Amino acid sequence: MKSINVERIKLARESRGYSQSALAKNLNSISQSMLSKIEKGFADCSAETLSEFSNVLNYPESFFLKKHQAYQIKEFYYRKNLSTTVTKNKILEAKINIISSHISELLDSVEIDVDLPYTNINKLELTPERFAEQVRGYFKIPKGPIKNLINCLEKRGVIIHFVDFDETYKFSGINFHTKEGVPVILINSNHSNSRKIFTIAHELGHLLMHENFIVSDNMKSIEEEANSFASNFLMPRGDIKPDLYNLTESKLGSLKRYWKVSMQALLYRAKYLGCLSAPQYRRWITKINYHGWRKKEPFEFLIEEPELLSKVLLLHFEDLQYEKNEIFEMLAISESEFKEIYSLDKIAKYTGERVRKIKVSI
């Protein structure tokens, strides 16, 4: 029998929300003691036990043979989510690791050109706001709002993917690099479009400022830097400040749709830039809370769907001539779960001609 990757047993277990003891109760062939030893590499996993893992955890046996190494989600992510239960955090971390392993598998046959200005802002004595201005220049973004942020980043080689996590996970977004060095941003698909856009910009800030450099141990400071970057990246001081005086509900709604950011982000920006006094800002926040807009704002707008990962998948179907079952086997995932994470309908809408226009090569 092929060698089992014991890390994948724990990964599968945690992705399904099982503790070690709960999983052992569902297994006939081994005890919790033996399960613990298998997960730690102190005991071998028999063919019978592997079959049970596959059946109980609903992963094909090939899942447990993959060599992909799991990694710990960054500490600053956990600091943002202290209200989330340990079990939810473990499920979230496991699912993110599994998606990461899928993307790495797909990128074994596809190359993506990455063109991002990674910068140590502390060494260069740059503020996040000033750096955001430089990044807009690097991306050749004209003055004013960014009308198509997702498309802009995907052209630079950033894979953006919307993942279905309900509110109990307290998950907005996260970023990481694959083993090939391709940046990935995962976003909660259940959030509003205005929140998605700010989260993407926030995670971009982390990617460019914090991913490749030694940063402060102050996690609050790191989050503040990413927020500051996102605010000025989406709403440059010199461009937006004249719009932020004399705000009304109607004007705020118009600005939201024009600048592609939330009303709350606009109000915070107005306060930060001195266009709203502290009492005015408090009155607006009271109004937002009263109407329940903190969770669901009015005046939402449409955004483009991420396409890069779908096109990478389509390259496997068209150019590399994989059958669907071969893709499922390669990713070690069932068809139903594949459809849940990666919509086949969305993939099917692209033509081979359009796929070849992006910066992807076999």
KADA-V589793 format. One line per field, one symbol per residue. burial: + if it has 16 or more other ideal C-beta (glycine too) atoms within 10 Angstrom, else -. A space follows every 50 residues. Layout:
# KADA-V589793
burial->???
This chain:
# KADA-V589793
burial->---+++++++++++++-+-+--++--+--+---++-+++---+-+---++ -+++-++-+-++++-+-+-+--++-++--++--+---+++++++++++++ +++++++--+-+-+-+--+-+----+-++-+++-++--+-+---++--++ ++++-++++++++-+---++++++++-+---+++++++--+--+++++++ +++++++++++---+---+--++-++++++++++++---+--++--+--- -++-++--++++++++++++++--++----+--++--+----+---+-+- --+--++++++++++++----+----++-++++----+--++----+--+ ----+--+-+--
